[in-house]
């Protein structure tokens, strides 16, 4: 934990990191999904 924080900051910090990680992975998955959709559309356009 960062210096200067009182007792209990570890659990706050841990839950903050967990939250932030979950949001990051969620948005990364969304971006990946969107990228796959765009690639599929491009591939379809090339075939027609």
ChimeraX attribute file (.defattr): number of C-alpha atoms within 10 A of each C-alpha:
attribute: neighborCount
match mode: 1-to-1
recipient: residues
	/A:1	12
	/A:2	8
	/A:3	6
	/A:4	7
	/A:5	9
	/A:6	9
	/A:7	8
	/A:8	9
	/A:9	14
	/A:10	13
	/A:11	11
	/A:12	12
	/A:13	13
	/A:14	12
	/A:15	12
	/A:16	12
	/A:17	12
	/A:18	12
	/A:19	11
	/A:20	12
	/A:21	12
	/A:22	12
	/A:23	12
	/A:24	12
	/A:25	11
	/A:26	12
	/A:27	12
	/A:28	12
	/A:29	12
	/A:30	12
	/A:31	12
	/A:32	12
	/A:33	12
	/A:34	12
	/A:35	12
	/A:36	12
	/A:37	12
	/A:38	12
	/A:39	12
	/A:40	12
	/A:41	11
	/A:42	11
	/A:43	11
	/A:44	10
	/A:45	9
	/A:46	8
	/A:47	6
	/A:48	5
